[in-house]
Amino acid sequence: MEGVVTDAETNQPLAGATVSLPDLKVAVTTGQNGHYVIKSLRSGSFTIAVSFVGYKSYVTTVAVNGATQKDFKLSVSVVENQAVVVTGVASSTLSKATPAHVSIISEKDLQRSGGTNLMQAIAKVPGVSVITTGPAIAKPTIRGLSYNRVVTLNDGVRQEGQQWGDEHGVEIDEYSARKVEVLRGPASLMYGSDALGGVINVLTNVPVTNNTIKANIAGNLNSNNNMQGGYADVAGNINGFNWNAYGSLKSAGDYKNKYDGSVLNSRFNEKNFGGYIGLNKSWGYTHLLFSSYDQQVGMVDGARDDAGNFILEGYDTLTSAMRQSRHPLIPNQHIQHFKVALDNSFNLGGGGRITALVAYQHNQRREFGDVATPDVPGSYFDLQTINYNLGWHLPVKNDWKTAFGVNGMSQQNQDKAVEALIPEYGLFDVGIYGVTTKTINKTIITGGVRFDNRNIDSKLTYSDGAPLFQAFKKNLSSFSGSIGLTHDISDQVTLKANASKGFRAPNMAELAANGVHEGTFRYEIGNQYLKSEDAYALDLGLDVNTQHVSLNVSPYFNHINNYIFLQKLLNTAGADSLISNVTAYKYDQQSANLYGVEASLDIHPHPLDWLHFENTFSYTRGKFTNAVDGSNNLPLIAPMRLLTELRTEFPTQLHAFRNLYARVEMNHVWAQNDYFSGYQTETPVPGYTLFNAGIGSDIYVGGTKRASLVLALNNIGNVAYQDFLGRLRYAPENPATGRVGVFEMGRNFTARLIIPFEWKVQ
């Protein structure tokens, strides 16, 4: 297959445009005359994406039969609204063509972020927030659902760690991410249990264009906590043999704010390396991926002396050197996550294909809490997971696009320390699905069904020679399904609607916990009789994209049967039940409703194409159908938020400084007064407004890109605030000021320098 890519108005060739087949992981670039060639392509129908800086990406399905000529004309555009997505669907498609709401965070957007971890970098997506425990630990929440209600993928592999814990983050390094796709809304059809809230798909290993070798060296500095980070990678593709290797280091001291000063033991160290090696040929591709993530995180206790200085239990004195060190003090945790995966796609006649992925993950989490024995973990969770995914994608025929598949996982958990909150267990999960898409003129209908079965074998587990967890077995099964459509009223206006049924099986903490959950000050007791959560959701959407304005409005409603939550236990006298002087809670469930709206508005008035006025709004309301201890509000529901950004962009206008941008941002978060007050679980927080700014550019010398520089200043006013989803706000009161909890990071300046290299291989 070959052709020419040109400007739609001038018919001038576009040199350096990218022509890719996302499902086959093949990409080429056009030469000086705009010409491209894709070799060794079998006959069939394929999704093809064509992109070039400053132009609207063009995505279509092309029928290939022998020597095929296909030319493309791209139109100048200041807004990217045709991004290819793979999350939540059987194969790549336009974001506007899927009934699910998908947001794309490009590598450029990730590089411009001033966050300290990957989850914070995606928090600007409407409907997405993060539950934080200091700057190093963040968990995503989508439309009010979090923990095991959101699935995170990394290069197609479902990330399996200890998602049930407040202080357990996502073990993915943001430096290595090349693209993030966020699906908002239920996605159980493709991913089974845990995708009630949505899916976050992080793409790390993206093949470069054929006959190219690329490399990057990057450095990052944060002023507030003196975080220093470094990253390097090298990727190549020579006649279908392709690879990527990357490594990163990150080290941070304690962060600061104007109320708390330096927040003792909020420091962390992190290192990560990985990559892949693969082969792309006419028969398909096979890629062997691996990664090794290692993080050491100090845990903020929040205790202080009468003068308001932070102290740590077990330390007689804390010297100046200990307070200024980057080495985590006790308590701390050490997380290691190793992953290896084999990802394959085999082309069949007529454009059909078979995909097969198998992965092994080993997650180890050690928590250290005794100064007298700093190298002996108080708790040690050892989780091993095997993931598998087999799919059969039928050839596109008569505008029908259909796929069938089976996926799931097998898990084994061991407790290797004296303390344990959950038992040792084995788990086997299997799901079978079918999904199809039919295009009828300007309407695309997508639907499918799925059946899942999960078998859990909880082991008899001892602590100090006495049984702590009793053995039990549990079998859970559920049907899922969805039906949705997108309809183009015109080239500028698209309507979306999607109805779905999803489910979530209870996790092991909910089924069998028996112990104190560190940092939450509660003794948790599992309930092996819990049922699966069943969710019935309705999503609507309106997309408008004109020369001057881009608008999206997405209301939603989600009813969940058997929503799982913690119920405080009472003793026979009606008072709080205490175990080891800690208040006891047991998991229970009842029905709940979540509803809300997300909206975004981007004004880019022509001919002022360099100017953008972007606004995103998020609102979620979560309620129990019956009040719990006098409160009908669900826990962990982020307050209403408005994010406004004024940005200028000059992609190609300047000779030496291309993709030059400057931005000013206002992040206004309303007070959360609809909080779960039952059992004094949550407390209200006032609203706050933060101002951020940034500037950056690609630097060209002699027509060649030599570097990229990003500068950002967050929380310009050094506002002292507490995020409603920040777990440190529940730390003890500061006796010197009377303020409860620990505040978030103050003013922070970020500088990032990226030096790229590229070689063409003939």
C-alpha positions in Angstrom: 0.0 0.0 0.0 1.3 3.5 -0.9 0.1 7.0 -1.5 0.7 10.7 -0.9 -0.3 13.0 2.0 -1.0 16.6 1.0 -2.5 19.8 2.4 -6.3 19.8 1.6 -6.2 23.5 0.5 -2.9 24.0 -1.2 -2.3 20.4 -2.4 1.3 20.8 -1.2 2.9 17.5 0.0 3.4 17.1 3.8 6.8 15.7 4.5 7.1 14.0 7.9 3.4 13.1 8.3 2.8 9.8 10.1 0.6 7.0 8.5 -0.2 4.3 11.0 -2.2 1.1 11.4 -2.9 1.1 15.1 -4.2 -2.5 15.3 -1.1 -3.8 13.6 1.3 -1.5 15.5 2.8 -0.3 12.1 3.7 3.2 11.3 5.7 5.0 8.5 6.5 8.6 7.8 6.2 10.5 4.5 9.2 11.6 2.5 9.9 15.1 1.1 7.3 14.6 -1.6 4.7 13.4 0.9 4.9 9.9 -0.3 4.6 6.8 1.9 4.9 3.1 1.5 3.6 0.3 3.8 5.2 -3.0 2.8 4.1 -6.6 3.4 0.4 -5.8 4.1 -2.0 -8.6 3.6 -5.4 -8.1 1.9 -8.3 -6.9 4.2 -9.9 -3.8 5.8 -7.7 -1.9 8.2 -8.1 1.2 10.4 -5.6 3.8 9.2 -4.6 7.0 11.0 -2.8 9.9 9.3 -1.5 12.8 11.5 0.7 15.8 11.1 1.5 18.7 13.5 -1.0 21.6 13.1 -3.4 19.4 11.1 -6.6 17.5 12.0 -5.8 13.8 12.1 -7.7 11.7 9.6 -8.9 8.2 10.5 -10.6 5.8 8.2 -11.0 2.2 7.2 -9.2 1.2 4.0 -9.7 -2.0 2.0 -6.4 -3.4 0.9 -6.2 -5.9 -2.0 -2.8 -6.3 -3.6 -1.1 -3.1 -4.8 -3.3 -0.4 -3.3 -3.0 3.3 -3.9 -4.5 5.6 -1.2 -3.9 9.3 -0.9 -4.8 11.5 2.0 -5.6 15.2 2.3 -5.3 16.8 5.7 -7.0 20.0 6.8 -5.3 22.6 9.1 -6.8 22.5 12.6 -6.0 24.0 16.0 -7.9 21.3 17.9 -7.2 17.6 17.9 -10.6 15.8 17.9 -10.0 12.8 15.8 -7.6 10.8 18.1 -7.4 7.1 17.7 -8.3 5.1 20.8 -8.1 1.5 21.8 -9.5 1.6 25.3 -12.9 -0.1 26.0 -13.4 -1.3 22.5 -12.4 -4.4 20.6 -10.1 -2.6 18.1 -8.9 1.0 17.4 -11.5 3.5 16.4 -12.2 7.2 16.4 -12.9 8.7 19.8 -16.0 10.4 18.3 -17.2 7.0 16.9 -17.4 5.2 20.3 -20.4 5.7 22.5 -18.1 5.6 25.6 -16.6 8.9 26.7 -12.8 8.8 26.1 -10.2 11.4 26.8 -6.7 11.3 25.3 -3.7 12.6 27.1 -0.8 12.8 24.7 2.9 12.6 25.5 3.1 16.3 25.0 0.4 16.9 27.6 2.1 14.5 30.1 5.4 16.4 29.6 3.7 19.7 30.4 2.3 18.4 33.6 3.8 19.6 36.8 2.6 16.6 38.9 4.8 14.2 40.9 3.2 11.0 39.6 1.2 9.7 36.7 -2.2 9.8 38.3 -1.9 13.5 39.2 -0.9 14.1 35.6 -4.3 12.9 34.3 -6.4 14.6 37.0 -7.3 17.4 34.6 -9.6 15.1 32.7 -13.2 16.0 33.5 -14.7 13.5 35.9 -11.3 12.3 37.1 -9.8 13.0 40.5 -7.1 11.3 42.6 -7.1 10.0 46.2 -3.7 11.0 47.5 -1.6 10.0 50.5 1.3 12.5 50.1 2.9 13.4 46.7 4.0 9.8 45.8 0.8 7.9 46.3 -2.2 8.5 44.2 -5.2 6.4 43.2 -7.6 7.4 40.4 -11.3 8.0 40.9 -13.7 8.3 38.0 -17.2 9.6 38.5 -17.0 8.9 42.2 -15.8 5.3 41.9 -12.3 4.3 42.9 -10.1 1.5 44.3 -11.2 -1.8 42.7 -13.9 0.0 40.8 -11.5 1.4 38.2 -9.2 -0.8 36.0 -5.8 0.5 35.1 -4.1 -1.1 32.0 -0.4 -0.8 31.1 0.2 -1.7 27.4 -2.9 -3.8 27.4 -2.1 -5.7 30.7 -4.4 -5.2 33.6 -2.3 -3.7 36.4 -2.7 -5.9 39.5 -1.2 -4.7 42.8 -2.9 -3.9 46.1 -5.7 -1.6 44.8 -7.8 -2.0 47.9 -5.6 0.0 50.2 -5.7 3.8 50.8 -1.9 4.0 50.9 -1.4 1.8 47.8 -0.7 3.7 44.6 -0.4 2.6 41.0 2.9 1.1 40.1 3.5 3.0 36.8 6.2 5.6 36.2 4.9 8.7 34.4 8.2 9.4 32.6 7.8 6.2 30.6 4.2 6.9 29.5 3.7 7.9 25.8 -0.1 8.2 25.8 -2.9 7.8 28.3 -6.5 7.0 27.3 -9.2 7.5 30.0 -12.6 5.9 29.5 -15.2 7.4 31.7 -18.1 5.1 32.5 -18.6 1.4 32.9 -16.4 -0.9 30.8 -17.2 -4.3 32.1 -18.0 -5.6 28.6 -14.3 -5.7 27.7 -12.6 -6.0 31.1 -15.0 -7.8 33.4 -15.0 -7.1 37.1 -13.7 -3.8 38.5 -14.4 -1.6 35.5 -17.6 0.0 37.0 -16.1 3.5 37.0 -14.0 3.3 33.9 -10.6 2.3 32.5 -7.2 4.1 32.4 -5.0 2.7 29.6 -1.3 3.7 29.8 0.7 3.1 26.7 4.4 2.8 27.3 5.9 0.8 24.4 4.7 2.4 21.2 6.7 1.3 18.1 8.5 4.0 16.2 8.2 4.4 12.4 9.9 1.9 10.2 13.7 2.3 9.5 14.1 4.8 12.4 16.0 4.8 15.6 15.0 7.4 18.3 16.4 8.2 21.7 15.6 10.7 24.5 17.5 12.0 27.5 15.4 14.0 30.0 15.9 15.7 33.3 13.2 17.1 35.7 13.4 19.3 38.8 10.8 20.3 41.3 11.5 23.2 43.7 9.1 22.5 46.5 10.3 19.1 47.5 13.6 19.3 45.7 12.6 16.4 43.5 15.2 15.3 40.9 14.3 13.0 38.1 16.1 11.6 35.1 14.9 9.5 32.2 16.5 7.9 29.1 15.2 5.7 26.4 16.1 4.3 23.0 13.7 2.8 20.4 14.2 1.4 16.9 12.4 -0.2 14.1 14.5 -1.8 11.3 12.5 -3.7 8.6 10.0 -4.8 11.2 12.4 -5.7 14.0 11.6 -3.2 16.7 12.5 -2.5 20.3 12.4 0.0 23.1 14.5 0.3 26.3 13.9 2.9 29.0 15.0 3.7 32.5 14.2 6.4 35.1 15.3 7.6 38.5 13.4 9.9 40.8 14.3 11.2 44.3 12.4 13.7 46.5 12.7 15.2 49.9 9.8 16.4 52.1 7.3 18.7 50.5 6.4 22.1 52.1 3.4 24.3 52.6 3.0 27.6 54.5 1.0 26.0 57.4 3.0 22.9 58.1 6.5 23.8 56.9 8.3 20.7 55.8 6.0 17.7 56.0 8.2 15.1 57.7 8.7 11.8 55.9 6.8 12.7 52.8 10.0 11.9 50.9 10.3 9.1 48.3 12.7 7.4 45.9 11.7 5.6 42.8 13.4 3.8 39.9 11.9 2.0 36.9 13.3 0.3 33.9 11.7 -1.7 31.1 11.0 -2.0 27.4 10.2 -4.5 24.8 11.6 -6.4 21.8 9.3 -7.4 18.9 8.9 -8.4 15.3 6.3 -6.9 12.8 5.7 -8.7 9.6 2.9 -9.4 7.1 1.6 -12.2 9.3 1.2 -9.8 12.3 3.4 -9.0 15.2 4.8 -10.5 18.4 6.2 -8.3 21.2 7.9 -9.3 24.5 7.4 -6.6 27.1 8.9 -6.2 30.6 9.2 -3.7 33.3 10.6 -3.5 36.9 9.2 -0.8 39.2 10.8 0.0 42.6 9.6 2.6 45.0 10.4 3.5 48.6 8.0 5.9 50.3 8.0 7.5 53.6 4.6 7.5 55.4 3.4 10.8 57.0 2.3 10.1 60.6 1.2 13.7 61.3 2.0 13.6 65.0 3.6 16.8 66.5 4.9 18.0 69.7 3.4 21.0 71.7 5.4 23.4 69.6 3.9 22.1 66.3 7.0 20.3 65.1 6.6 16.9 63.4 7.7 13.9 65.4 7.9 10.2 64.7 7.1 7.4 67.1 10.2 5.4 68.2 12.8 8.2 67.4 14.2 9.8 70.6 15.6 12.7 68.5 15.4 13.7 64.9 18.6 15.5 63.9 18.7 18.2 61.2 20.4 15.7 58.8 17.5 13.2 59.3 14.9 15.9 58.7 16.6 17.1 55.5 17.5 13.6 54.2 15.9 12.0 51.1 16.0 8.6 52.8 12.5 7.6 54.1 12.3 7.2 57.9 10.1 4.8 59.8 7.3 4.2 59.0 7.8 3.6 55.3 6.9 1.1 52.6 8.9 -0.6 49.8 7.0 -1.5 46.7 8.4 -3.7 43.9 6.4 -4.6 40.8 7.8 -6.8 38.0 5.9 -7.6 34.8 6.6 -9.6 31.7 4.1 -10.0 28.9 3.9 -11.6 25.4 1.6 -9.6 23.1 0.8 -11.2 19.7 -1.5 -10.5 16.7 -1.8 -12.9 13.8 -3.4 -11.7 10.6 -6.0 -13.9 8.9 -7.4 -13.8 5.4 -9.6 -10.9 4.5 -8.5 -8.6 7.3 -9.4 -10.8 10.3 -6.9 -11.4 13.0 -6.3 -13.3 16.2 -4.8 -11.5 19.2 -3.2 -13.3 22.1 -1.7 -11.8 25.3 -0.3 -13.5 28.3 1.4 -11.7 31.2 3.0 -12.4 34.6 3.1 -9.9 37.4 4.8 -10.1 40.7 3.8 -7.4 43.2 5.6 -7.1 46.6 4.7 -4.6 49.2 6.6 -4.4 52.5 5.6 -2.0 55.2 8.1 -1.1 58.0 6.9 0.4 61.2 9.4 -0.5 64.0 12.4 1.7 64.5 14.1 -1.0 66.6 14.0 -3.4 63.6 14.0 -1.1 60.6 14.7 -3.9 58.1 12.0 -6.3 59.3 8.6 -5.6 57.6 5.6 -5.5 59.8 3.5 -6.5 56.9 4.5 -8.1 53.6 2.0 -8.8 50.8 3.3 -11.0 48.0 0.9 -11.1 45.0 1.5 -13.1 41.8 -0.8 -12.7 38.8 -1.1 -14.3 35.4 -3.2 -12.4 33.0 -4.5 -13.8 29.7 -6.5 -12.3 26.8 -7.4 -14.1 23.6 -9.5 -12.4 20.9 -10.9 -13.2 17.4 -11.5 -10.2 15.2 -13.6 -11.0 12.2 -13.1 -9.2 8.9 -15.1 -6.1 8.4 -18.0 -7.0 6.1 -21.0 -4.9 5.1 -20.0 -2.3 7.7 -20.1 -4.9 10.5 -17.1 -5.0 12.8 -17.3 -7.9 15.2 -15.0 -9.6 17.8 -15.2 -12.4 20.3 -12.8 -13.1 23.1 -12.0 -14.6 26.5 -9.8 -13.0 29.2 -9.2 -13.2 32.9 -6.5 -13.9 35.4 -5.1 -16.2 38.0 -3.8 -14.9 41.3 -1.9 -16.2 44.4 -1.4 -14.0 47.4 1.0 -14.8 50.3 1.5 -13.0 53.7 5.2 -13.1 54.5 5.1 -11.1 57.8 3.5 -11.3 61.2 0.9 -8.7 60.5 -1.7 -9.3 57.8 -4.9 -7.6 57.0 -6.0 -10.1 54.3 -5.5 -13.8 54.1 -3.5 -15.9 51.7 -5.7 -16.8 48.8 -6.0 -18.1 45.3 -8.2 -16.6 42.6 -9.2 -17.7 39.1 -11.2 -15.3 36.9 -12.6 -16.0 33.4 -14.8 -13.9 31.1 -16.2 -14.6 27.6 -17.5 -11.7 25.5 -18.8 -10.7 22.1 -19.0 -7.2 20.7 -20.1 -5.8 17.4 -20.3 -2.5 15.6 -22.6 -1.6 12.7 -22.4 1.6 10.7 -25.6 2.8 9.0 -25.1 6.0 7.1 -24.2 8.5 9.8 -25.1 6.3 12.8 -22.8 3.8 14.5 -24.3 1.2 16.8 -22.1 -0.7 19.2 -23.2 -3.5 21.5 -22.2 -6.7 23.2 -22.6 -9.2 26.0 -20.3 -10.9 28.4 -20.3 -13.6 31.1 -17.8 -13.8 33.9 -17.0 -16.3 36.6 -14.6 -15.8 39.5 -13.6 -18.5 41.9 -11.9 -17.5 45.2 -10.1 -19.9 47.6 -9.3 -18.2 50.8 -6.7 -20.1 52.8 -6.5 -20.9 56.5 -3.9 -18.3 57.6 -2.0 -18.2 60.9 -0.4 -15.4 62.9 1.9 -16.2 65.8 0.8 -19.8 65.6 -2.9 -19.0 66.0 -5.4 -19.0 63.1 -6.1 -15.4 62.0 -8.2 -16.1 58.9 -10.5 -19.1 58.5 -10.6 -20.9 55.1 -13.6 -20.4 52.8 -14.4 -20.7 49.1 -16.6 -18.5 47.0 -17.8 -18.6 43.5 -19.2 -15.4 41.8 -20.6 -15.0 38.3 -22.4 -12.3 36.4 -23.6 -11.2 33.0 -22.7 -7.8 31.5 -23.7 -6.0 28.4 -24.0 -2.7 26.7 -25.7 -1.0 23.7 -24.8 2.4 22.5 -24.8 4.6 19.4 -23.2 7.7 18.0 -25.0 9.8 15.4 -23.5 12.6 13.3 -26.2 15.3 12.9 -23.6 17.1 10.8 -19.8 17.2 10.3 -19.7 19.4 13.4 -22.3 17.9 15.7 -22.3 14.3 17.2 -24.8 12.8 19.6 -23.9 9.8 21.9 -26.0 7.5 24.1 -25.0 4.3 25.9 -26.8 2.0 28.3 -24.8 -0.7 30.1 -24.8 -3.3 32.8 -21.6 -4.0 34.7 -20.4 -5.7 37.8 -17.6 -5.8 40.4 -16.8 -8.8 42.5 -15.8 -8.0 46.2 -12.1 -7.9 46.8 -10.3 -9.9 49.5 -10.2 -7.0 52.0 -14.0 -6.7 51.8 -14.5 -10.5 52.0 -11.9 -11.5 54.6 -10.1 -8.5 56.3 -9.2 -9.0 59.9 -6.9 -6.4 61.3 -6.0 -2.7 61.6 -5.8 -0.9 58.3 -2.8 1.4 58.8 -3.4 5.1 58.5 -7.2 4.7 58.8 -7.5 4.2 62.6 -10.0 1.4 62.2 -10.1 -2.4 62.7 -11.6 -3.9 59.5 -13.6 -7.1 59.4 -14.5 -8.8 56.1 -17.8 -10.3 55.2 -17.5 -13.5 53.1 -21.3 -13.3 52.3 -21.0 -10.2 50.2 -22.5 -10.3 46.8 -21.2 -8.7 43.6 -22.0 -5.1 42.9 -24.3 -4.7 39.8 -24.3 -1.4 38.0 -26.9 -0.1 35.6 -25.7 3.0 33.8 -26.9 5.5 31.2 -24.5 7.9 29.5 -25.4 10.7 27.1 -23.2 13.0 25.1 -23.1 16.0 22.8 -20.0 16.8 20.8 -19.7 20.1 18.8 -16.6 20.9 16.9 -16.5 24.0 14.7 -13.9 26.4 13.4 -14.2 28.5 16.5 -15.6 26.4 19.3 -15.4 22.8 20.6 -18.0 21.8 23.1 -18.7 18.5 25.0 -21.5 17.9 27.5 -21.8 14.4 29.1 -24.5 13.7 31.7 -24.7 10.3 33.3 -26.6 8.2 35.8 -25.4 5.0 37.5 -27.4 2.8 39.8 -25.5 0.2 41.8 -27.1 -2.7 43.6 -25.1 -4.2 46.6 -22.7 -1.2 46.8 -20.1 -2.2 49.4 -19.1 0.0 52.3 -17.9 -0.1 55.9 -20.5 -0.3 58.7 -19.4 0.5 62.3 -20.0 -2.4 64.7 -21.7 -1.8 68.0 -21.4 -3.9 71.1 -24.3 -5.3 73.2 -24.6 -2.0 75.1 -25.1 -0.1 71.8 -21.6 1.6 72.1 -18.7 1.3 69.6 -17.2 -2.1 69.4 -13.4 -2.0 70.1 -10.8 -4.5 69.2 -7.3 -3.8 70.7 -8.6 -0.3 71.5 -9.4 0.4 67.9 -13.0 1.0 66.6 -14.2 -2.0 64.6 -15.9 -1.9 61.2 -17.4 -4.6 59.1 -18.2 -4.5 55.4 -21.8 -4.3 54.4 -23.8 -3.4 51.3 -26.9 -1.7 50.0 -28.0 0.2 46.8 -26.6 3.5 45.7 -27.0 6.1 43.0 -24.4 8.2 41.3 -25.2 10.9 38.8 -23.5 14.0 37.4 -22.3 15.9 34.4 -19.0 16.7 32.7 -18.6 19.5 30.3 -15.7 21.1 28.3 -15.6 24.2 26.2 -12.6 25.3 24.0 -12.9 28.6 22.3 -10.3 29.1 19.5 -11.6 32.1 17.5 -10.5 32.1 13.8 -8.2 33.8 12.6 -6.7 33.9 16.1 -5.9 30.1 15.9 -3.0 30.5 18.3 -5.4 31.4 21.1 -7.3 28.9 23.2 -9.7 29.5 26.1 -10.4 26.0 27.6 -12.8 25.2 30.3 -13.7 21.8 31.9 -16.4 21.3 34.5 -17.1 18.2 36.7 -19.9 17.4 39.0 -20.7 14.1 40.7 -23.3 13.3 43.3 -23.4 9.9 45.1 -26.2 8.8 47.5 -27.2 5.7 49.4 -30.8 4.7 48.8 -31.1 4.4 52.6 -29.2 6.6 55.1 -26.2 5.1 56.9 -25.9 6.4 60.5 -27.9 9.5 59.4 -26.0 10.2 56.2 -27.1 9.2 52.7 -23.9 10.6 51.0 -21.4 8.1 49.5 -17.8 8.5 50.7 -15.0 9.7 48.5 -17.0 11.8 46.1 -14.9 14.7 44.7 -16.5 18.2 45.0 -17.5 20.2 42.0 -14.6 21.6 40.0 -14.0 24.2 37.2 -10.7 24.2 35.4 -10.0 27.2 33.2 -7.0 27.7 31.0 -6.0 30.5 28.7 -3.3 29.2 26.3 -1.4 30.5 23.3 0.2 28.0 20.8 2.4 28.6 17.8 3.1 25.1 16.3 5.1 26.1 13.2 5.1 29.9 13.0 8.5 30.5 14.6 11.7 29.2 13.0 13.8 28.2 16.1 11.0 27.8 18.6 8.3 25.5 17.3 5.3 24.2 19.3 5.8 27.3 21.5 3.1 27.7 24.1 2.3 29.7 27.2 -0.6 29.1 29.5 -2.3 30.5 32.6 -4.7 28.2 34.5 -7.3 28.6 37.3 -8.3 25.5 39.2 -11.4 26.3 41.3 -12.7 23.5 43.6 -16.0 24.1 45.5 -16.5 23.1 49.1 -17.7 19.6 49.7 -20.7 19.7 52.0 -22.3 16.5 50.7 -19.9 14.2 52.5 -20.4 10.9 54.3 -20.8 11.9 57.9 -21.8 8.5 59.1 -19.5 7.3 62.0 -17.6 10.5 61.5 -15.9 8.9 58.5 -15.5 12.2 56.5 -15.4 15.8 57.4 -16.2 18.9 55.2 -13.5 21.0 53.5 -13.7 24.6 52.3 -13.3 25.4 48.6 -10.2 26.8 47.2 -8.8 28.3 44.0 -5.3 27.6 42.7 -3.5 29.5 39.9 -0.9 27.8 37.7 1.2 28.8 34.7 3.6 27.3 32.2 5.7 28.0 29.1 7.6 25.7 26.8 8.9 25.0 23.4 10.6 22.6 21.0 14.0 24.1 20.1 15.2 23.7 16.5 18.7 24.3 15.2 19.4 24.1 11.5 15.9 22.7 10.9 16.4 19.8 13.3 14.7 19.4 16.7 17.5 19.6 19.4 15.6 19.9 22.6 12.3 20.5 24.4 12.0 22.8 27.4 9.0 22.9 29.8 8.7 25.3 32.7 5.7 25.3 35.0 4.7 27.1 38.2 1.9 25.5 40.2 0.0 27.1 43.2 1.4 30.5 42.3 -0.3 32.1 45.4 1.2 29.4 47.7 -2.3 28.7 48.9 -2.6 26.4 52.0 -5.4 24.0 51.2 -6.7 20.5 51.8 -8.1 18.4 49.0 -11.3 16.5 49.9 -9.7 13.3 48.6 -6.4 13.9 50.4 -6.0 11.2 53.1 -3.4 13.3 55.1 -6.1 15.8 56.1 -7.2 13.2 58.7 -3.9 13.4 60.4 -3.9 14.6 64.1 -4.4 18.2 65.1 -1.5 20.5 65.3 -1.4 21.5 69.0 0.3 24.8 68.2 -2.2 26.1 65.7 -5.4 24.0 66.3 -5.5 23.0 62.6 -6.4 19.4 62.0 -4.5 17.3 59.4 -1.7 18.1 57.0 -2.1 20.5 54.1 -1.2 19.9 50.4 1.9 21.1 48.6 2.6 24.8 48.4 4.1 26.8 45.5 6.1 24.5 43.2 8.3 25.4 40.2 9.0 22.6 37.7 11.6 22.5 35.0 12.0 19.7 32.4 14.5 19.4 29.6 14.3 16.7 27.0 17.0 16.1 24.4 15.9 13.9 21.5 18.0 12.0 19.0 16.9 10.4 15.7 18.6 8.4 13.0 17.2 7.2 9.7 18.3 3.7 8.6 18.1 2.7 5.0 
